[in-house]
Amino acid sequence: MEWQNVVFHQGNEELQRFIEIGVLAAKAGVPIHFHVEGVRGTGKTTLIRAAKSRLPQLERVKDCRYNCEAGSPHCPEHQSLTGLESEVVDTPFLEISHSAKVGTVVGSIDLDKLTSVHNPAAAILPGTLPRAHRGIVFVDEINRLADTSPALVDVLLDVMGTKPGRVQIEETGLPTVEMPVNLNVWAASNPDEEPGPLQEIRRQLADRFDFVVRIERPDQPEVIRSIMNASAQNMAISLEAEKQPLSDLSLITLDEQAEDFLSNLYIRYRLESIRGIQAARLGALLHAALYGRRIAGFSDLAAILPAALRHRIEAPKLQEIAAALGEEVVSEQKKATSPAKAKKDPAKDRGPQRYPALWRGLWQRLSKKQNQSSGKTVAVNTPQEEKQGATQQNEEKKTANALTNQGETNN
């Protein structure tokens, strides 16, 4: 399925956002790894595979199986050569199946060259990971892979442990080949089915993912009809046509106050892994770039922070962070709408901000609690709030599910 034919709705809004961010990251050469969780039949795999049509092209050394950059080749075939020809090809999008072996994922002996009649030679055949350099690797049902293929998980830990990662190819009779790989790992799983959530099976691998994204079932009849009819209708959640993403991340900075907020977050809540903070910072920069902004602020943090933290901290801490972040977003909005700010930056935002349902629901619930305890009206406003009544109740139910990690959607 092509990306433009996907039916978007509120349940897959967050995955759509992170696919867009991931595509931008691949173009900028900055790898990010995300893991989408959701019950079966919600379209996790369909959306991710549809993103293949969104990937840009890249320039590489002509016929290089490792996708070497012409100016700085890294593979054993070209790293010592200069003046190489180049070609433009599609960004690689490869998958690791559950039947894969370490040799097919990392690399093995090239039997074609070894058995050549005219010029037999011992050579390495690159596996999925080296061939996906500068591209995407997709692992479906990664919780099952973690349960049944510990050797492949060890390989992924090496690839995702640093940026860029590395692979090491070892074959009897050949020298060991080690090379960097700069790739994005996208994964999907259903945590409600055996063998269970990834963080309970291989916590170390779960921590390697920068973001954990939720996807939920559609809850509107018209969305169901569109999906059944394979309609190309967009449910008004896709990115605006006039928005021009920035691909050079060096032009984008994180607001100083937002950076202080992240730094204090790590210390105050004693986060187990600093990867969550690093992922949140990178995600905020990419989100700002996606909307054509040169400064990432609290609104960008609010859009991505749930996915960066929900698999790393407990629900009570997430509630505290939601309260603090809500106050910062409101303060940022007031500054943005002041007359002085409007004169300096009249075209600040190229599109409406879309906050995850998790934040919207938490802000609404926290506001109600403050009202009840103080007897005063305390407004916590977010842009593009959901309609009142039934829609608000639906948001709160979804928030409760997210916080309890149930992963099920209310229809």
C-alpha positions as CSV (number, residue, x, y, z in Angstrom):
1,M,0.0,0.0,0.0
2,E,1.2,3.5,-0.8
3,W,1.4,6.1,1.9
4,Q,-1.1,8.4,0.2
5,N,-3.7,5.5,0.3
6,V,-3.5,4.9,4.0
7,V,-6.6,5.9,6.0
8,F,-5.5,8.0,8.9
9,H,-7.5,8.4,12.1
10,Q,-7.0,9.4,15.7
11,G,-5.9,5.9,16.7
12,N,-2.8,5.8,14.4
13,E,-2.0,9.5,14.8
14,E,1.0,9.0,17.0
15,L,2.5,6.3,14.7
16,Q,2.0,8.5,11.7
17,R,3.9,11.3,13.5
18,F,6.9,9.1,14.3
19,I,7.0,7.6,10.8
20,E,7.2,11.2,9.5
21,I,9.9,12.0,12.0
22,G,11.8,8.7,11.2
23,V,11.7,9.5,7.4
24,L,13.2,13.0,8.2
25,A,15.8,11.4,10.4
26,A,16.8,9.0,7.7
27,K,17.2,11.9,5.2
28,A,19.3,13.9,7.7
29,G,21.5,10.8,8.5
30,V,20.5,10.8,12.2
31,P,19.3,7.4,13.2
32,I,16.3,6.9,15.5
33,H,14.8,3.7,16.7
34,F,11.1,3.3,17.5
35,H,8.9,0.5,18.6
36,V,5.1,0.6,18.0
37,E,2.8,-1.5,20.3
38,G,-0.8,-2.3,19.7
39,V,-3.3,-5.1,19.5
40,R,-3.6,-7.2,16.4
41,G,-5.4,-5.8,13.4
42,T,-4.7,-2.1,14.1
43,G,-2.5,-1.6,11.1
44,K,1.0,-1.4,12.6
45,T,2.7,-3.3,9.9
46,T,0.6,-1.8,7.1
47,L,1.5,1.8,8.1
48,I,5.2,1.0,8.5
49,R,5.5,-0.8,5.2
50,A,3.5,2.0,3.5
51,A,6.2,4.4,4.7
52,K,8.6,2.9,2.2
53,S,7.1,5.1,-0.5
54,R,7.9,8.2,1.6
55,L,11.6,7.5,1.8
56,P,13.9,9.8,-0.1
57,Q,16.6,8.7,-2.5
58,L,20.3,8.6,-1.6
59,E,23.5,8.9,-3.4
60,R,26.0,6.0,-3.0
61,V,29.1,4.5,-4.7
62,K,27.9,2.8,-7.9
63,D,26.9,-0.8,-7.3
64,C,28.0,-0.7,-3.7
65,R,26.1,-3.3,-1.7
66,Y,26.9,-1.5,1.5
67,N,25.5,1.9,0.3
68,C,28.8,3.7,0.8
69,E,28.9,7.5,0.5
70,A,31.0,8.4,-2.5
71,G,33.1,10.9,-0.4
72,S,33.7,8.6,2.6
73,P,33.4,4.9,1.7
74,H,33.4,2.6,4.7
75,C,33.0,-1.0,3.3
76,P,35.8,-3.4,2.7
77,E,35.4,-3.2,-1.0
78,H,35.8,0.6,-1.4
79,Q,37.2,2.1,1.8
80,S,40.7,2.4,0.4
81,L,39.6,3.7,-3.1
82,T,39.2,7.3,-4.3
83,G,37.5,8.9,-7.4
84,L,34.6,6.5,-7.2
85,E,31.6,6.8,-9.5
86,S,28.2,7.4,-7.8
87,E,24.6,6.7,-8.4
88,V,21.2,7.6,-7.0
89,V,19.1,4.8,-5.6
90,D,16.1,4.4,-3.3
91,T,16.8,4.4,0.5
92,P,16.9,0.8,1.6
93,F,13.9,-0.6,3.5
94,L,14.7,-4.1,4.6
95,E,13.1,-6.6,7.1
96,I,14.4,-9.2,9.5
97,S,12.1,-12.2,9.7
98,H,11.7,-14.7,12.5
99,S,13.3,-17.4,10.4
100,A,16.5,-15.3,9.8
101,K,19.9,-16.6,10.9
102,V,22.8,-14.6,12.1
103,G,24.6,-15.1,8.8
104,T,21.7,-13.7,6.8
105,V,21.4,-10.7,9.1
106,V,25.1,-9.9,9.6
107,G,26.9,-11.5,6.7
108,S,28.4,-14.8,5.5
109,I,30.7,-16.3,2.9
110,D,29.8,-15.3,-0.7
111,L,29.2,-18.8,-2.3
112,D,28.9,-17.4,-5.8
113,K,32.4,-15.9,-5.7
114,L,33.8,-18.9,-3.9
115,T,32.5,-21.4,-6.5
116,S,33.2,-19.2,-9.5
117,V,34.7,-21.2,-12.4
118,H,36.8,-18.5,-13.8
119,N,37.9,-16.5,-10.7
120,P,37.2,-18.3,-7.4
121,A,37.8,-16.1,-4.3
122,A,36.8,-16.1,-0.7
123,A,34.6,-13.0,-0.1
124,I,32.0,-11.7,2.3
125,L,28.3,-11.5,1.3
126,P,26.8,-8.7,3.3
127,G,23.7,-9.4,5.4
128,T,20.5,-7.4,6.0
129,L,22.1,-4.9,8.4
130,P,25.1,-3.9,6.3
131,R,22.9,-3.6,3.3
132,A,20.5,-1.3,5.2
133,H,23.2,1.2,5.9
134,R,21.7,4.8,5.7
135,G,18.2,3.2,5.6
136,I,15.5,1.4,7.6
137,V,15.4,-2.1,9.1
138,F,11.9,-3.3,10.2
139,V,11.4,-6.1,12.7
140,D,7.8,-7.3,13.0
141,E,6.7,-9.0,16.3
142,I,9.9,-8.1,17.9
143,N,8.8,-9.5,21.3
144,R,8.6,-13.0,19.7
145,L,12.0,-12.5,18.1
146,A,13.5,-11.5,21.5
147,D,12.0,-14.7,23.0
148,T,13.1,-17.2,20.4
149,S,16.3,-15.7,18.9
150,P,18.7,-14.5,21.5
151,A,21.6,-14.5,19.1
152,L,19.8,-12.0,16.8
153,V,18.9,-9.9,19.7
154,D,22.6,-9.7,20.6
155,V,23.3,-8.5,17.1
156,L,20.6,-5.8,17.4
157,L,22.1,-4.6,20.7
158,D,25.4,-3.9,19.0
159,V,23.7,-2.1,16.1
160,M,21.5,0.0,18.3
161,G,23.8,0.5,21.3
162,T,25.7,3.5,19.7
163,K,24.9,5.9,16.8
164,P,26.3,4.8,14.4
165,G,26.2,1.2,15.4
166,R,28.5,-1.6,14.3
167,V,28.4,-5.1,12.8
168,Q,31.1,-7.7,13.0
169,I,31.2,-10.5,10.4
170,E,33.2,-13.6,11.3
171,E,33.7,-16.6,9.0
172,T,36.2,-19.4,9.3
173,G,39.2,-18.9,7.0
174,L,38.4,-15.2,6.4
175,P,39.6,-12.2,8.4
176,T,37.1,-10.6,10.7
177,V,35.3,-7.7,9.1
178,E,34.0,-4.9,11.4
179,M,32.2,-1.8,10.0
180,P,29.9,1.0,11.2
181,V,26.2,0.9,10.2
182,N,24.1,4.0,10.3
183,L,20.5,2.8,10.2
184,N,17.1,3.2,11.8
185,V,15.4,0.2,13.5
186,W,11.6,0.3,13.4
187,A,9.8,-2.5,15.2
188,A,6.2,-3.6,16.0
189,S,4.6,-5.9,18.5
190,N,1.4,-6.9,20.3
191,P,2.2,-6.8,24.0
192,D,-1.1,-8.5,25.0
193,E,-0.1,-11.7,23.3
194,E,2.5,-14.3,24.1
195,P,5.3,-14.0,25.0
196,G,4.3,-10.5,26.4
197,P,5.7,-7.0,26.3
198,L,9.2,-6.6,25.1
199,Q,10.4,-4.8,28.3
200,E,9.5,-7.9,30.3
201,I,11.3,-10.3,27.9
202,R,14.5,-8.4,27.1
203,R,14.7,-5.1,29.0
204,Q,18.1,-4.2,27.5
205,L,16.7,-4.3,24.0
206,A,13.6,-2.4,25.0
207,D,15.8,0.4,26.3
208,R,17.7,0.6,23.0
209,F,14.5,2.0,21.4
210,D,14.4,5.8,21.5
211,F,10.6,5.8,21.4
212,V,7.7,3.4,22.1
213,V,4.6,4.4,20.2
214,R,1.0,3.4,20.8
215,I,-1.5,2.5,18.1
216,E,-5.2,2.0,18.8
217,R,-8.3,0.8,17.0
218,P,-10.4,3.4,15.0
219,D,-13.5,4.3,17.0
220,Q,-15.6,6.1,14.3
221,P,-17.9,4.3,11.8
222,E,-16.8,6.5,8.9
223,V,-13.2,5.5,9.5
224,I,-14.1,1.8,9.4
225,R,-16.0,2.4,6.1
226,S,-13.0,4.2,4.6
227,I,-10.7,1.3,5.5
228,M,-13.1,-1.3,4.2
229,N,-13.5,0.6,0.9
230,A,-9.7,1.2,0.7
231,S,-10.5,4.9,0.4
232,A,-7.7,7.4,0.1
233,Q,-9.6,9.8,2.3
234,N,-7.4,11.5,4.9
235,M,-9.0,12.0,8.3
236,A,-7.6,15.5,8.7
237,I,-4.6,14.3,10.7
238,S,-2.0,14.2,7.9
239,L,0.6,16.9,7.6
240,E,-0.4,20.2,6.0
241,A,0.6,20.6,2.4
242,E,2.2,24.0,3.0
243,K,4.5,22.8,5.7
244,Q,8.1,22.7,4.6
245,P,10.3,20.4,6.7
246,L,13.9,21.3,7.4
247,S,16.4,18.5,6.7
248,D,19.5,20.1,8.2
249,L,19.3,19.5,11.9
250,S,22.3,21.7,12.6
251,L,20.0,24.7,11.9
252,I,17.7,23.7,14.7
253,T,18.2,24.3,18.4
254,L,16.3,23.4,21.6
255,D,15.0,26.3,23.6
256,E,17.2,26.8,26.7
257,Q,14.3,26.5,29.1
258,A,13.2,23.3,27.5
259,E,16.7,21.9,27.7
260,D,16.9,22.8,31.4
261,F,13.5,21.1,31.9
262,L,14.9,17.9,30.3
263,S,18.1,18.0,32.4
264,N,16.2,18.5,35.6
265,L,13.8,15.7,34.6
266,Y,16.5,13.1,34.5
267,I,17.8,14.1,38.0
268,R,14.5,14.7,39.7
269,Y,12.9,11.5,38.7
270,R,16.1,9.4,38.8
271,L,15.5,7.9,35.3
272,E,17.3,4.6,35.0
273,S,18.6,5.3,31.5
274,I,19.8,8.6,30.0
275,R,18.7,7.4,26.6
276,G,15.2,8.6,27.4
277,I,16.4,12.2,27.7
278,Q,18.6,11.9,24.6
279,A,15.7,10.5,22.7
280,A,13.3,13.3,23.9
281,R,15.8,16.0,22.9
282,L,16.4,14.5,19.4
283,G,12.6,13.9,18.9
284,A,11.8,17.5,19.8
285,L,14.4,18.8,17.3
286,L,13.0,16.5,14.6
287,H,9.4,17.5,15.4
288,A,10.3,21.2,15.1
289,A,12.1,20.4,11.8
290,L,9.0,18.6,10.6
291,Y,7.0,21.8,11.1
292,G,9.7,24.1,9.6
293,R,10.7,25.7,12.9
294,R,14.3,26.5,13.8
295,I,13.7,26.5,17.5
296,A,12.2,23.5,19.3
297,G,10.3,24.3,22.4
298,F,7.9,22.9,25.0
299,S,5.2,22.3,22.4
300,D,7.6,20.0,20.5
301,L,8.5,18.2,23.7
302,A,4.9,17.7,24.5
303,A,4.3,16.0,21.1
304,I,7.0,13.4,21.6
305,L,7.8,13.0,25.3
306,P,5.1,10.3,26.0
307,A,6.7,8.0,23.5
308,A,10.2,8.7,24.9
309,L,9.2,7.9,28.6
310,R,6.2,5.6,28.7
311,H,8.3,2.5,28.6
312,R,10.9,3.9,31.0
313,I,9.0,5.3,34.0
314,E,6.0,4.4,36.1
315,A,2.6,5.9,35.6
316,P,2.7,8.2,38.8
317,K,5.9,9.8,37.6
318,L,4.4,10.3,34.2
319,Q,1.5,12.1,35.8
320,E,3.8,14.5,37.6
321,I,5.7,15.2,34.4
322,A,2.5,15.9,32.6
323,A,1.5,18.5,35.2
324,A,4.9,20.2,35.0
325,L,5.0,20.1,31.2
326,G,1.4,21.4,30.9
327,E,2.4,24.5,32.9
328,E,5.4,25.1,30.6
329,V,3.3,24.7,27.4
330,V,0.7,27.2,28.7
331,S,3.5,29.7,29.5
332,E,5.0,29.2,26.1
333,Q,1.7,29.8,24.4
334,K,1.2,33.0,26.3
335,K,4.6,34.3,25.2
336,A,3.9,33.2,21.6
337,T,0.6,35.1,21.4
338,S,1.9,38.3,23.0
339,P,2.0,41.4,20.7
340,A,5.8,41.7,21.0
341,K,6.3,38.1,20.0
342,A,3.9,38.4,17.1
343,K,5.9,41.3,15.6
344,K,9.1,39.4,15.8
345,D,7.8,36.2,14.4
346,P,4.4,36.6,12.7
347,A,4.6,33.2,10.9
348,K,5.9,31.2,13.8
349,D,3.9,28.0,13.2
350,R,3.2,26.4,9.9
351,G,0.5,24.1,11.2
352,P,-1.7,23.3,14.2
353,Q,0.0,21.5,17.1
354,R,-1.2,18.0,17.7
355,Y,-0.6,16.7,21.2
356,P,-0.9,13.0,22.1
357,A,-4.1,11.9,23.6
358,L,-2.1,10.9,26.7
359,W,-1.1,14.5,27.5
360,R,-4.5,16.0,26.6
361,G,-6.3,13.6,28.9
362,L,-3.8,14.1,31.8
363,W,-4.0,17.9,31.5
364,Q,-7.8,17.7,31.6
365,R,-7.9,15.4,34.7
366,L,-5.2,17.4,36.6
367,S,-7.2,20.6,35.9
368,K,-10.4,19.0,37.3
369,K,-8.5,17.9,40.5
370,Q,-7.2,21.4,41.0
371,N,-10.7,22.8,40.6
372,Q,-12.1,20.4,43.2
373,S,-9.4,21.0,45.8
374,S,-9.2,24.8,45.5
375,G,-12.7,25.7,44.5
376,K,-11.3,28.0,41.8
377,T,-11.4,27.8,38.0
378,V,-8.0,26.7,36.8
379,A,-7.7,26.6,33.0
380,V,-5.2,24.3,31.3
381,N,-5.6,25.0,27.7
382,T,-3.9,23.2,24.8
383,P,-4.2,24.0,21.1
384,Q,-6.7,22.1,19.0
385,E,-8.5,20.6,22.0
386,E,-10.9,17.8,21.4
387,K,-14.7,18.6,21.3
388,Q,-16.5,18.6,24.6
389,G,-18.8,15.9,25.9
390,A,-18.4,12.4,24.5
391,T,-15.1,13.1,22.8
392,Q,-13.5,14.3,26.0
393,Q,-14.7,11.2,27.9
394,N,-13.2,9.0,25.2
395,E,-9.9,10.8,25.5
396,E,-9.8,10.2,29.3
397,K,-10.6,6.5,28.8
398,K,-7.7,6.2,26.3
399,T,-5.4,8.0,28.8
400,A,-6.3,5.5,31.6
401,N,-5.5,2.6,29.2
402,A,-2.2,4.1,28.3
403,L,-1.2,4.6,31.9
404,T,-2.0,1.1,32.9
405,N,-0.3,-0.3,29.8
406,Q,-3.4,-2.2,28.8
407,G,-3.0,-1.3,25.1
408,E,-6.7,-1.8,24.4
409,T,-8.9,0.9,22.9
410,N,-12.4,1.9,23.8
411,N,-14.7,1.7,20.9
